[in-house]
Amino acid sequence: MKLPLFFLVLVATMWAGEPVVIPPIGQLTTPGWRYEEMRRFKAPEAGQGVAVDKEFFYAINNHTIGKYRKASGERVAGWEGGAGGEIIHLNAGFVREGRIYGVHSNYPGMPMLSSLEFFDTASLKHVGSHSFGRMDGSFTWLDRAPAAATSAAAGRWIACFVHYGNRAAEPNRDVAWTQIIAMDEEWRRTAGWALPADLLGRFGGRGYSASGGAFGPGGFLYLTGHDNPELYVVEFPQAGSVLKWIATVPFPSEGQAFCWDPHEAGVLYSVLKRTKEVIVGRVTRP
């Protein structure tokens, strides 16, 4: 059984009778895993996430999307939904078959409402919507698991619906109620998993949960929180309902949603919200 590095440190120090020391945020590195920054681009829309295709990246904020050339960072188009529009809080996105799948919620509104919004990559026009309405949690990210994966997620739509422990918390709910679910082609739930308690604790004390998630190198699911400059690697269990946290990789983005480049293996696009930058880097694993 694989265990997170910080858990091994915890056990070792407890066995030795020494004070327990858990590495600070950004300094918990699992041996054999590495992130290397390659370049950065300024993008005013880089507040919530980023999507990527062969030639462009799409910086995403609450109700705006900017289209940029991957080679130069040149901005070529934009979409603006307006502060008072129907699209309130885009959380993440990814590109599939010429469309941006925009993950949307009414955060921090109550009750929690979620939808999937579709945009044409060529024109950035809004071309469709699927409303989930009231769900158990708020929709933060979506990805398609690789068909070749060996886990229970193989070939499925995998989505995250989070709960909060801050101003957006529902009564009698906190981040522990966050769920990862599988869905079919009609967006109906077919399975579900929970995040491990130690990982939820690592996300920080501000009451946020898993802001980003996508399948990457090795077929693993990679996650980010809301504030930590860390990328978390998890795998699906062979039995039971709790995902396994197997690695942590420090990287410069402070949470939020990210996207793997579908045309360049191991290359990750993420955002740094406070500087409005899209950061491109490469993740290598053992």
N, C-alpha and C positions, 0 to 999 in steps of 0.2 A: 504494500500500500504506500502510495506517495503522500508525503506530508509537506505542508508549507514550511519554508525555511524558518520563519519566525517561531513556528510551533516547536521545531527541533531545538532552537535556541532556548525557548521557554523550558522545555523538558530538561535540557542539559543543565541549566542554571539551577533549577529546582532540585535536581538530583545531587548537585554539588553543594547544596545549602547556601548558594550565593543569591544576592538580590536578582530578581528577574529584570532583564534589560531587553526591551523590544526596540529594534532600530527605528529611528525617527522616519516620518513620512519622506519618501524620496530616497531613502538609504537602505531599503530592504531589497537586496538583489539575489536572485536565485542563480547559483553557479551554472554556467553554460549558456545563459540567456543574455542577450546584449541588444541595445538600441544604439544606432548611430545616426545622428542628424545629417541630412544631406543639403537641404536648402529651406528658405522661408520666403513667403510671399505676403505682402500686405493686402488685406481684403476687408473693407468696412463691414461686410456681412458675416465675418467669421466670429459669430457669437455662440452658436449652438452646435454646429457640426459641419461636416463637409462630405460631399459625394464625389465620385471619380469615375470617368470612363476612359476611353483610349486617348483622346486628345485634350480633354478639359477636366477641370475640377470645378465644383459648384459649392461656394461658401454659403452657409445657411444660417440665418438668424430667425427671430420670432416670426416675422411676416415678410421677410425679404430673402431673395436668392441672387447671388452674383455668379456669372459664368466667366471662367478665366482659362487662358491657355496654359497647359501644364509646362510647356517648354519655356515660356517667358514670363508668366504671371500677368499677361495683358488681359484686361477686362474687356469682354466682347459683348456682353448682354446682361440684363438684370430684370428681375421681377419684383414688384412692390405691391403687397396686398393691402397696405394701409393700416394705421393703428386701430381704426374702428371697424375693420372688416371681419369677415366670417372666419378667416384663418388667424388664430390668436397666438399660438405658441408652437412653431415648428421645432421639434426636438432633435431630429436626425434625418438622414436620407441616404439612399444608395441608388445606383443606376441599374436598370434592367430593361433590355430590349427597347432602348430609345426613350425610356421614361425615368424620371426621378420619382422614387417612392418616398414621399414626405411623411414622416411620422409626426402626428399632430395631437395636441391636447389643449384643454382650456386652463392649464396651470396658471395661477393658483386657485382657480375657481372651484366652487362646490355646487352640486356634486361633481365628481370627476367625470369628464366626458372626453372621448378619444375618437380619432378618425385617421384614415390613411388618405393622403392627398397626392394626386398624380399630376406631374408636369412634363410637358414635351421638352426633351433636351435641346432640340434644334431651335425652338422659338421661345422657350421658357413659359409658354402659355399653360395655365391651369386647365387640365383636360379631363379631370374626373375625381371622384371621391367615394370612399367607402366609410360609412359611419358605424363605429362600434357602439356609440352612445354611452350609456352608463356601464362601466366595467369594474371589476375588482382591481382597482389601481389605475394609474395614469400611464398612458402609452409613451415609452421613451425611445425604443429602438426596435428594429426589425431586420432580419437577415434570412437568407436561404442557406440551410446547412448543405455542405457538399454531399452529393449522392454517394460518394465513395467512403464517407466517414464510417467508422466502425461503431459509432455510438447509436443510442436510441433516437437521436435527432436526425439521422441521415436522410437527406433529401426533403426535409420538412421546412416549412416556414417556422422560424423561431422568433418569438416576440417577448418583450419585457414590459410588464405593467408594474409600476413601482408604487409604494406607499412612502409617505414622508413622516418626519418627526418634527416638523417646523410649522410655519403658518399655513401650509397646505395639507396638514394632517387631517384625516377623517377621524371622527370620534372612535376611541378604543382601537386605533390602528397606529402602527409605527413602521419603521423601515423593515422590520422582520417579516412583514406581510407582503413584501415584494415577491413577485412570481415570474418565472420564465415559463412560457407556454409554447406548445406546438400547435400549429393550425393547418387545416386543409386548404384546398384551392378556393373554397367558399368562405374562408376566414373564420371557420368554426374551430373551437378548441378541441384538440384530440388528446393532449397530454399536458403535464405540468410538473415543474420542479421548483425547489426553493434554493436560495443562496445560503452558503454556510455562515453560521453566526460569526466566526472569526473574521471573515471577509467583510460582512456588513459592519462589524466594529471598526475595521480598517478604513472604511470609507470616510470616517471623520465624525465629528460631533455636531455638525450643523443640521442634521436631520435629513440629508439627501441620500439617494440610493444609486443604482446603476444607471448612469446617464448615457453610456455608450456601450455597444456590444456588436461584435461581428466575428465571423469565422475566418481564421487566418492560417499561417504556417502550421503544418502538422495536422490540420483539421480540427485544431482546438478552438474553443470559444474564448475570445479575448474581451475583457470588460474594462471600463473606466468608471470611476465614481464621478463626483461633481467638482472636487477641489484638489485632489491629490495628484501630483506629477508621477503617477504610477500606472502601469498597464498590468492587469491581472489576467492570468491564464487559468481557465477552468476546463474540466472535462465532465462528461455526463456519467452518472453511476451505472454500474452493471445491475444493481438492485437498489431499491429504496427511492427516495425522492429528493435527495440533497446533492447538488453539484459539488465536485471536488476542486478545491483551490490548490493548484500544483506549482505555480510559479508567479513571481512578481518581477517586473522589468521597469526600472525608473526611466522616465522620458520627460521631455520638457513641457508637454501640454498638461494643464491643470484640470483634468477631468473633461467632461463634455463628450460629444459623440465624435466618432472617427470613421474612416473607411479604408479598406485595403485596396490597393491598385489592382484591378482585375487583369492587367496586362504586364505587370512587373512583379514577380513573386517576392513576397516579404516586404514590399514597400508600403508604408503606412502614411496616410494623410490624416492630420489631426489639427485642432485649432487651439490657439492661445487667446482666450476671450479678452483678457485685460489689455492686450496689445493689438487685437484685431489682426492676427496673423494666421496663415495656414502653414503648418510645419510638415515637411516631408522627411521621412527617415526610414531606415531599414532595420527590421528585427531579425536577428539570427537566434537559433535555438540549438540545443545539444544534438 
